[in-house]
Amino acid sequence: MTTKDALVIFTPSGKRGRFALGTPVLQAARQLGVDLDSVCGGRGICSKCQIQPGFGDFAKFGIHVDDEALSEWNAVEERYKSKRGMIDGRRLGCQAKVMGDVVIDVPPESQVHKQVIRKSATQRDIVMDPATRVYFIEVAEPDMHEPTGDFERVKQALALQWQVDGVEADLSILSRLQPVLRKGEWKITLALHRGNHDAAHRILDIWPGYHEGPILGLAIDLGSTTIAAHLCDLRDGAVLASAGVMNPQIRFGEDLMSRVSYAMMNPGGDREMTEAVRVALNGLVQTIATEANSDPNAIYELVFVCNPVMHHLLLGVDPVELGQAPFALALSGSLSLPARDLDLSAVNRAAQVYVLPCIAGHVGADAAAVALSEEPDKSEDMVLIVDVGTNAEILLGNKTRVLACSSPTGPAFEGAQISSGQRAAPGAIERTEIDPATKEPRFRVIGSDLWSDDPGFAEAIKSSGITGICGSGIIEAVAEMRMAGIVDGSGLIGSAEQVGTPRCRAEGRTHSYLLHDGAAEGGPVILVTQTDIRAIQLAKSALYAGARLLMDTMGVENVDRITLAGAFGAHISPKHAMVLGMIPDAALDKVTSAGNAAGTGARIALCNRAARDAIEATVQQIHKVETAIEPRFQEHFVNANAIPHATDAFPHLEGVASLPNVSFNTAGAGSDGRRRRRG
């Protein structure tokens, strides 16, 4: 009796089934739901469906695979291998047919949902399943007996060959369809976009024949001070380039409320700010595409994350309601719309935009993106996630409950409002150390790994020079000044006589500390002034107060671990952040960095449709705490002005850092900033 079918086992999925002899491997994979890629629909053109058959005994599965388990190597496979190359032993799943029991491995590069490792402290995978994908189809030619339109036959081909239903197209596509079909001899490639939930597929672009050109997407973190973007290949998730620019809205106000005030006080001010940010975004598109040597016209999708004020100004919505209680959002849910509605003309004219949902009030889509990236709702322990920026987003919780708040830190952490401050760029001081005995500093600048007292430092930074100090640099400088006894617990800088170094200079009734004097070479004199210290104190106090408010609401005195996020979160030293009192006390090995977690969340949403559904559900479960109306926020804020804190204990910090008991307040304040009682 002749066997009419064979057992096919796919690895690594372990899926198996019996199939009639002569069944193409790709067809068997599709029927079993195996993750085997194909763009050309099984025509031997794209080579995405490469497989690795196994032969011999497989005790694990209890079968033996003969050498003839698959059909013979054919001309299509030979042509592809000779032109493009293919690893020995591999076959094309669309060409190889099942002829006997067989075990087939699907290599990672042939899987539809490819795993892309994300660069972060937690090393998590992104499953590739983008909303925009490419499909190759063969369309039935028209004839006198079947008088359907070309577009209707395109839809029929997509349904039959790819099981894609509900397809729509704009007039710009329909006007090109007939010449493209005929040029491709009824074979075409389409870029299809599918929105969230049950939204229809929309044709974004069409090409004659089989098209292998890039399909790109942009993940954009639209911050108050900076705009950061990642250009990604939507076929495999690879980040082709990353770039950032200053948000031009800063000229209307450095913080969010000043921009809301500008819109309130100046008729049409909201439209000015909307136009400014959209112009900047178009410029950023050109910059990042040039850096990646890519065509901006190949960008078909953009994902945005931003705080509520930026969210409204991007969309062209007046943010006036966000300037007063109850801080009502015009829209809190996610939004999908054409890029042209936002005047984003630098990308493909058919490009689509997805904006992540806001949580509530001033807790925006950037906080939602951080939650998507860092997943506090899946944490076993109590985690505090702080996205450091002009408007800090703070999350606290575990798998039981997650709280969120927004805290107005201002732009000091990003180098703004600092006398020698600048954005992170070559030449900016990013690391600082001060000898506690001599009070002499040394530092590192962006663009070199050498310290300023290392041999060869001057030569190494010749191209950039020393230009200023960025956010991470000023944080370390102030913390080092506290540990060296140059600054006391209240934040006062001592005089040269009090501190014992001529680097402390009188500035009217206050003092400054000389970090670098480049005047002899025509460079800048970089000082840390008393005003700089106060700006950092205000910023860190707002950050700490927000965290403490969430801890109060959660009913906890300590957290198990802390994650620092933000554009420069990766560059903040946990020790210096704790000396400064930016974050609550914790074991330093439990304080880690996630880099730009909001940007990573945007990238996850760009590369995976299911992630969009997940975060839309998650934000409904996150409880927002409004700092603006919580009485204890002000109490926490005042106590947090001291360095590190006026009342809260820091036992973990005491084990790794010594803070001198000094006071430069002639009115009699203690070293922790609290005024002593008179005896």
CORFENMO-V81237 format. One record per residue. N is the residue number from 1. RES is the residue in one letter. PHI is phi as a letter, one per 20 degrees, with the letter a starting at -180 (999 if undefined). PSI is psi in whole degrees, -180 to 180 (* if undefined). D_FIRST is the distance of its C-alpha to the first C-alpha in Angstrom with 2 decimals. Layout:
# CORFENMO-V81237
N	RES	PHI	PSI	D_FIRST
N	RES	PHI	PSI	D_FIRST
This chain:
# CORFENMO-V81237
1	M	999	127	0.00
2	T	e	133	3.80
3	T	f	131	6.56
4	K	e	-13	9.19
5	D	b	176	12.07
6	A	b	155	14.00
7	L	e	128	16.92
8	V	d	125	20.27
9	I	d	125	23.38
10	F	d	136	26.82
11	T	d	152	29.88
12	P	e	0	32.69
13	S	f	-29	31.96
14	G	n	3	28.98
15	K	f	144	27.34
16	R	b	161	23.54
17	G	a	165	20.83
18	R	d	137	17.25
19	F	c	150	17.18
20	A	f	143	15.18
21	L	g	140	14.64
22	G	n	-2	17.91
23	T	f	128	20.10
24	P	f	142	23.47
25	V	g	-40	24.48
26	L	f	-41	27.72
27	Q	f	-42	26.05
28	A	f	-41	24.00
29	A	f	-43	27.32
30	R	f	-42	29.16
31	Q	f	-30	26.82
32	L	e	-5	27.15
33	G	m	28	30.87
34	V	f	143	30.82
35	D	f	76	34.15
36	L	c	120	33.23
37	D	f	155	36.05
38	S	a	128	36.13
39	V	e	-34	39.17
40	C	e	-2	37.88
41	G	m	25	35.03
42	G	n	27	32.26
43	R	d	8	33.90
44	G	m	26	34.24
45	I	d	-43	38.00
46	C	e	-25	39.06
47	S	m	15	36.89
48	K	f	-20	37.29
49	C	e	32	33.55
50	Q	f	138	33.30
51	I	c	164	30.69
52	Q	c	99	30.13
53	P	f	148	26.51
54	G	d	142	26.13
55	F	c	158	24.03
56	G	o	-158	23.52
57	D	e	136	23.44
58	F	c	88	24.55
59	A	g	-35	25.52
60	K	g	-37	27.05
61	F	d	-9	23.79
62	G	m	34	21.63
63	I	c	162	19.32
64	H	d	132	19.17
65	V	d	118	19.50
66	D	f	160	18.66
67	D	f	-23	21.19
68	E	e	21	18.83
69	A	f	-21	18.23
70	L	c	156	20.56
71	S	f	164	21.15
72	E	f	151	23.82
73	W	g	131	27.50
74	N	d	180	28.95
75	A	f	-34	32.39
76	V	f	-45	33.31
77	E	f	-40	32.87
78	E	f	-43	34.71
79	R	f	-43	37.54
80	Y	f	-47	37.96
81	K	f	-38	38.00
82	S	f	-31	40.48
83	K	e	-42	42.80
84	R	d	-25	42.60
85	G	n	144	41.01
86	M	b	140	38.06
87	I	g	136	37.39
88	D	g	137	35.15
89	G	n	-17	31.59
90	R	e	154	31.86
91	R	c	164	29.91
92	L	e	124	30.74
93	G	f	-25	28.60
94	C	e	-18	28.94
95	Q	d	-36	27.62
96	A	f	130	24.90
97	K	d	148	21.49
98	V	f	123	18.72
99	M	c	-1	15.88
100	G	a	176	14.79
101	D	g	135	16.38
102	V	b	148	20.07
103	V	d	126	23.58
104	I	c	125	26.18
105	D	e	134	29.92
106	V	d	107	32.25
107	P	f	157	35.61
108	P	g	-40	38.81
109	E	f	-12	39.94
110	S	e	-1	36.78
111	Q	e	139	37.22
112	V	f	-51	38.90
113	H	e	69	40.99
114	K	f	146	42.30
115	Q	e	121	44.47
116	V	d	118	48.02
117	I	f	127	50.35
118	R	e	139	53.65
119	K	e	103	56.76
120	S	a	175	58.59
121	A	f	-29	59.65
122	T	e	-5	56.65
123	Q	l	80	53.94
124	R	c	152	51.58
125	D	e	149	48.70
126	I	d	125	48.78
127	V	e	121	45.45
128	M	f	113	45.34
129	D	b	66	44.87
130	P	f	158	47.87
131	A	f	-25	49.01
132	T	d	120	49.21
133	R	c	165	46.07
134	V	d	139	45.05
135	Y	c	139	42.32
136	F	d	132	41.23
137	I	c	156	40.16
138	E	d	125	39.59
139	V	d	136	41.63
140	A	f	137	41.06
141	E	f	148	43.87
142	P	f	151	46.28
143	D	b	172	46.46
144	M	f	-24	48.68
145	H	e	-19	46.12
146	E	c	80	45.37
147	P	e	42	48.88
148	T	e	157	48.16
149	G	f	160	50.13
150	D	g	-41	48.93
151	F	f	-38	49.23
152	E	f	-37	47.13
153	R	f	-29	44.34
154	V	f	-43	44.68
155	K	f	-39	44.19
156	Q	f	-41	41.13
157	A	f	-41	39.63
158	L	f	-40	40.39
159	A	f	-42	38.81
160	L	f	-44	35.63
161	Q	e	-24	35.21
162	W	c	1	36.76
163	Q	l	38	36.94
164	V	d	118	40.71
165	D	d	167	42.78
166	G	m	63	46.53
167	V	d	136	47.82
168	E	c	159	51.52
169	A	b	145	53.63
170	D	f	168	57.34
171	L	f	-33	59.24
172	S	f	-33	59.46
173	I	f	-45	55.67
174	L	f	-34	55.51
175	S	f	-22	58.27
176	R	e	-11	56.28
177	L	f	-48	52.84
178	Q	f	-48	53.00
179	P	f	-34	54.27
180	V	f	-43	51.81
181	L	f	-44	48.83
182	R	f	-34	49.97
183	K	f	-36	50.83
184	G	e	6	47.39
185	E	l	46	45.79
186	W	m	17	44.39
187	K	d	126	43.06
188	I	c	159	45.21
189	T	d	137	45.46
190	L	c	143	47.04
191	A	e	117	48.74
192	L	d	136	48.06
193	H	d	131	50.04
194	R	d	122	49.09
195	G	f	-175	51.87
196	N	f	159	51.67
197	H	l	-126	50.03
198	D	d	25	48.86
199	A	f	150	50.94
200	A	f	157	49.71
201	H	f	137	48.44
202	R	d	129	51.25
203	I	f	120	50.88
204	L	e	-30	53.35
205	D	a	159	52.81
206	I	b	148	50.78
207	W	c	146	50.20
208	P	f	141	48.83
209	G	m	-156	45.50
210	Y	e	122	44.17
211	H	d	127	47.04
212	E	d	13	47.11
213	G	f	164	50.65
214	P	f	148	51.66
215	I	c	110	51.57
216	L	d	157	54.29
217	G	c	157	55.73
218	L	c	128	58.96
219	A	d	119	59.48
220	I	c	126	63.21
221	D	d	103	65.41
222	L	e	95	68.55
223	G	e	170	71.19
224	S	f	-37	74.89
225	T	d	-39	76.01
226	T	c	153	73.02
227	I	d	119	70.00
228	A	d	141	66.98
229	A	c	147	63.82
230	H	c	125	60.47
231	L	e	120	58.74
232	C	c	146	54.96
233	D	e	118	51.97
234	L	f	-3	49.84
235	R	e	-36	46.66
236	D	c	1	46.82
237	G	n	0	49.94
238	A	f	137	51.94
239	V	e	112	55.70
240	L	e	-31	57.15
241	A	a	153	60.78
242	S	c	143	63.02
243	A	b	162	66.57
244	G	b	154	69.37
245	V	c	159	72.68
246	M	f	141	75.60
247	N	f	117	75.55
248	P	f	-13	78.46
249	Q	f	-12	79.23
250	I	f	-23	81.03
251	R	f	-16	84.11
252	F	e	-7	84.26
253	G	q	136	84.10
254	E	f	-27	82.63
255	D	d	173	81.13
256	L	f	-45	79.32
257	M	f	-31	82.25
258	S	f	-29	84.55
259	R	f	-38	82.13
260	V	f	-41	82.00
261	S	f	-39	85.80
262	Y	f	-41	85.92
263	A	f	-36	83.92
264	M	f	-40	86.27
265	M	e	-16	89.46
266	N	c	107	88.58
267	P	g	127	87.48
268	G	n	2	84.42
269	G	f	-35	83.95
270	D	f	-38	80.37
271	R	f	-35	79.56
272	E	g	-46	81.20
273	M	f	-36	79.01
274	T	f	-46	75.86
275	E	f	-41	76.65
276	A	f	-44	77.45
277	V	f	-34	74.14
278	R	f	-38	72.09
279	V	f	-42	73.95
280	A	f	-39	73.23
281	L	f	-41	69.52
282	N	f	-38	69.35
283	G	f	-39	71.15
284	L	f	-38	68.78
285	V	g	-47	65.79
286	Q	f	-42	67.38
287	T	f	-48	68.24
288	I	f	-33	64.85
289	A	f	-41	63.03
290	T	f	-43	65.43
291	E	f	-36	64.89
292	A	e	1	61.11
293	N	l	43	61.57
294	S	c	160	59.69
295	D	e	120	60.39
296	P	g	-20	61.64
297	N	f	-12	60.15
298	A	e	2	56.70
299	I	e	113	57.61
300	Y	d	-8	55.84
301	E	b	143	56.27
302	L	c	138	59.02
303	V	d	131	59.15
304	F	d	139	62.59
305	V	c	142	63.87
306	C	a	162	67.58
307	N	f	166	70.20
308	P	g	-39	71.37
309	V	f	-44	74.43
310	M	f	-38	72.48
311	H	g	-50	69.73
312	H	f	-41	72.29
313	L	f	-32	74.07
314	L	f	-44	70.84
315	L	f	-9	69.98
316	G	n	29	73.54
317	V	d	130	74.40
318	D	f	124	77.94
319	P	e	15	77.67
320	V	g	-37	80.97
321	E	f	-19	79.42
322	L	e	-3	78.09
323	G	e	0	81.70
324	Q	b	148	82.69
325	A	g	142	81.37
326	P	e	23	78.89
327	F	l	54	77.36
328	A	f	132	75.18
329	L	e	144	72.34
330	A	f	-33	71.87
331	L	b	129	68.11
332	S	d	-21	66.31
333	G	f	174	62.67
334	S	f	164	60.54
335	L	b	135	61.12
336	S	c	131	59.03
337	L	a	163	60.89
338	P	f	144	61.14
339	A	f	-30	62.93
340	R	f	-23	65.33
341	D	f	-20	66.71
342	L	d	15	68.03
343	D	m	30	69.46
344	L	e	83	67.02
345	S	e	-12	67.25
346	A	f	-20	66.27
347	V	e	178	62.54
348	N	g	139	60.23
349	R	f	-17	61.75
350	A	e	2	58.55
351	A	g	147	58.32
352	Q	d	150	57.81
353	V	d	137	59.66
354	Y	c	126	58.61
355	V	d	123	61.41
356	L	f	156	60.51
357	P	f	150	62.07
358	C	e	160	65.43
359	I	e	-58	65.86
360	A	r	154	69.35
361	G	l	-126	72.95
362	H	e	12	73.41
363	V	e	108	70.06
364	G	d	-160	67.98
365	A	f	-23	64.71
366	D	f	-39	65.46
367	A	f	-37	65.38
368	A	f	-40	62.10
369	A	f	-37	60.70
370	V	f	-42	61.93
371	A	f	-37	60.21
372	L	f	-40	56.96
373	S	f	-45	57.32
374	E	d	-13	58.58
375	E	l	56	57.00
376	P	f	-26	59.79
377	D	f	-8	58.04
378	K	d	5	55.30
379	S	e	138	57.77
380	E	f	-35	58.13
381	D	d	170	61.74
382	M	f	114	64.72
383	V	d	137	64.71
384	L	d	121	67.49
385	I	d	121	66.49
386	V	d	113	69.43
387	D	e	99	68.95
388	V	f	126	72.25
389	G	a	-169	73.81
390	T	g	-37	76.67
391	N	c	101	75.28
392	A	f	134	73.42
393	E	d	128	70.33
394	I	c	130	69.87
395	L	c	140	66.94
396	L	c	132	67.03
397	G	r	-168	64.45
398	N	b	-164	61.19
399	K	f	-11	58.11
400	T	e	-42	60.45
401	R	a	142	62.91
402	V	c	131	63.91
403	L	d	157	67.39
404	A	b	148	68.60
405	C	b	166	71.94
406	S	d	136	73.56
407	S	c	127	76.65
408	P	f	84	79.12
409	T	f	-23	79.52
410	G	n	176	80.88
411	P	e	8	80.19
412	A	f	-38	81.94
413	F	f	-16	78.70
414	E	d	15	77.69
415	G	n	-9	80.96
416	A	e	158	82.81
417	Q	m	15	86.21
418	I	d	136	86.67
419	S	g	-41	89.68
420	S	d	22	87.72
421	G	f	153	84.33
422	Q	b	168	81.66
423	R	f	161	77.94
424	A	f	110	75.61
425	A	b	161	75.98
426	P	g	133	76.85
427	G	o	-14	80.28
428	A	e	135	80.16
429	I	f	124	80.90
430	E	d	-19	77.78
431	R	c	143	78.51
432	T	b	140	81.86
433	E	c	143	83.34
434	I	c	126	86.98
435	D	f	120	88.61
436	P	f	-20	90.19
437	A	e	-50	93.07
438	T	e	-16	94.06
439	K	m	17	92.70
440	E	e	136	91.43
441	P	e	160	88.21
442	R	b	156	85.36
443	F	b	166	82.50
444	R	c	147	79.46
445	V	d	155	78.91
446	I	f	130	75.73
447	G	o	-7	74.65
448	S	b	145	75.55
449	D	e	-2	74.48
450	L	e	147	77.97
451	W	e	160	80.63
452	S	f	-20	84.03
453	D	d	8	85.65
454	D	e	146	83.02
455	P	f	137	84.01
456	G	n	1	82.72
457	F	f	-49	82.52
458	A	g	-40	84.99
459	E	f	-38	83.15
460	A	f	-30	79.75
461	I	d	16	80.93
462	K	g	-39	83.08
463	S	f	-32	81.01
464	S	d	-33	81.02
465	G	m	-170	84.09
466	I	d	115	84.66
467	T	d	-24	84.73
468	G	r	-158	84.66
469	I	c	133	82.72
470	C	e	-175	79.49
471	G	g	-51	78.27
472	S	f	-32	76.81
473	G	f	-43	79.91
474	I	f	-34	82.41
475	I	f	-47	80.52
476	E	f	-37	80.67
477	A	f	-47	84.27
478	V	f	-42	85.54
479	A	f	-41	83.65
480	E	f	-38	84.96
481	M	f	-36	88.47
482	R	f	-44	88.18
483	M	f	-26	87.00
484	A	e	-1	89.76
485	G	m	20	92.47
486	I	e	-30	93.26
487	V	d	139	92.22
488	D	e	-179	93.05
489	G	f	-23	91.07
490	S	e	-9	92.57
491	G	n	7	91.48
492	L	e	137	94.91
493	I	e	131	95.29
494	G	f	165	98.18
495	S	f	172	101.05
496	A	g	-39	101.44
497	E	f	-42	103.89
498	Q	f	-39	101.69
499	V	e	-33	98.52
500	G	n	31	100.13
501	T	b	137	98.80
502	P	f	-6	100.32
503	R	f	-20	96.88
504	C	e	114	97.84
505	R	d	143	99.93
506	A	f	134	102.18
507	E	c	80	101.09
508	G	m	-122	103.90
509	R	e	-2	103.71
510	T	c	-173	100.24
511	H	c	159	98.62
512	S	c	162	95.74
513	Y	d	128	93.81
514	L	e	114	93.52
515	L	e	-38	89.96
516	H	b	134	90.46
517	D	d	103	93.44
518	G	d	16	92.50
519	A	f	-37	95.82
520	A	f	-30	97.01
521	E	e	11	94.04
522	G	m	16	94.32
523	G	e	-174	91.45
524	P	e	156	91.33
525	V	e	114	93.00
526	I	d	113	90.31
527	L	d	151	91.76
528	V	d	111	90.35
529	T	e	168	92.94
530	Q	f	-34	93.85
531	T	f	-37	92.54
532	D	f	-45	89.18
533	I	g	-44	89.06
534	R	f	-39	89.83
535	A	f	-42	87.09
536	I	f	-39	84.54
537	Q	f	-44	85.93
538	L	f	-43	85.52
539	A	f	-47	81.95
540	K	f	-30	80.85
541	S	f	-41	82.67
542	A	f	-40	80.77
543	L	f	-49	77.49
544	Y	f	-42	78.32
545	A	f	-39	79.74
546	G	f	-43	76.56
547	A	f	-45	74.47
548	R	f	-36	76.91
549	L	f	-41	76.91
550	L	f	-39	73.14
551	M	f	-39	73.48
552	D	f	-47	76.16
553	T	f	-37	73.98
554	M	f	-21	71.05
555	G	n	34	73.43
556	V	c	148	72.80
557	E	e	-21	75.33
558	N	c	160	72.93
559	V	d	154	69.64
560	D	f	-35	66.92
561	R	b	160	66.33
562	I	c	134	67.60
563	T	d	123	65.84
564	L	e	125	68.07
565	A	c	175	66.77
566	G	p	168	68.40
567	A	g	-32	68.98
568	F	d	18	70.81
569	G	g	-34	69.29
570	A	f	-18	67.61
571	H	d	-1	71.06
572	I	e	127	72.97
573	S	f	124	73.72
574	P	g	-40	73.01
575	K	f	-47	76.10
576	H	f	-37	78.36
577	A	f	-37	76.95
578	M	f	-38	77.76
579	V	g	-41	81.22
580	L	f	-27	81.92
581	G	n	28	80.74
582	M	f	-35	78.13
583	I	c	157	75.60
584	P	f	162	75.92
585	D	f	138	76.06
586	A	a	163	72.76
587	A	f	132	71.47
588	L	f	-30	71.37
589	D	f	-5	67.90
590	K	d	6	66.74
591	V	d	112	68.19
592	T	c	172	65.69
593	S	d	142	65.37
594	A	d	8	62.76
595	G	m	-146	64.47
596	N	e	81	64.40
597	A	f	-35	62.16
598	A	f	-42	62.97
599	G	f	-37	61.83
600	T	f	-41	58.65
601	G	f	-39	58.04
602	A	f	-39	58.54
603	R	f	-38	56.01
604	I	f	-45	53.42
605	A	f	-31	54.01
606	L	f	-38	53.73
607	C	e	-9	50.36
608	N	b	114	48.75
609	R	f	-38	48.90
610	A	f	-31	47.94
611	A	f	-31	50.97
612	R	f	-45	53.18
613	D	f	-41	51.90
614	A	f	-45	52.33
615	I	f	-30	55.94
616	E	f	-34	56.87
617	A	f	-39	55.85
618	T	f	-41	57.48
619	V	f	-24	60.89
620	Q	f	-22	61.12
621	Q	e	-11	61.07
622	I	e	129	63.65
623	H	e	125	67.19
624	K	e	133	69.90
625	V	d	125	73.29
626	E	e	107	76.10
627	T	f	-30	78.47
628	A	f	-23	81.15
629	I	d	7	81.97
630	E	e	117	81.38
631	P	g	-35	84.81
632	R	f	-17	83.49
633	F	f	-45	82.26
634	Q	f	-39	85.87
635	E	f	-46	86.68
636	H	f	-38	83.73
637	F	f	-46	84.68
638	V	f	-45	88.26
639	N	f	-29	87.30
640	A	f	-5	84.73
641	N	f	-30	87.47
642	A	f	159	88.40
643	I	d	108	86.55
644	P	e	-29	84.22
645	H	a	151	85.30
646	A	f	-32	88.40
647	T	c	-34	87.01
648	D	f	140	83.33
649	A	e	151	82.66
650	F	c	66	80.55
651	P	f	-38	79.93
652	H	f	-40	76.94
653	L	f	-39	79.01
654	E	f	-27	81.96
655	G	f	-14	79.82
656	V	c	-10	79.14
657	A	b	137	82.13
658	S	d	124	85.87
659	L	d	111	87.81
660	P	g	143	91.56
661	N	e	77	93.96
662	V	d	155	96.03
663	S	b	127	97.81
664	F	d	12	99.46
665	N	e	105	100.59
666	T	f	-13	104.37
667	A	e	-8	104.43
668	G	o	34	102.80
669	A	e	149	99.08
670	G	f	172	96.95
671	S	f	-19	94.34
672	D	e	4	91.57
673	G	n	-8	93.31
674	R	e	139	94.74
675	R	f	131	98.51
676	R	f	146	100.32
677	R	f	147	102.58
678	R	f	139	106.25
679	G	f	*	107.61
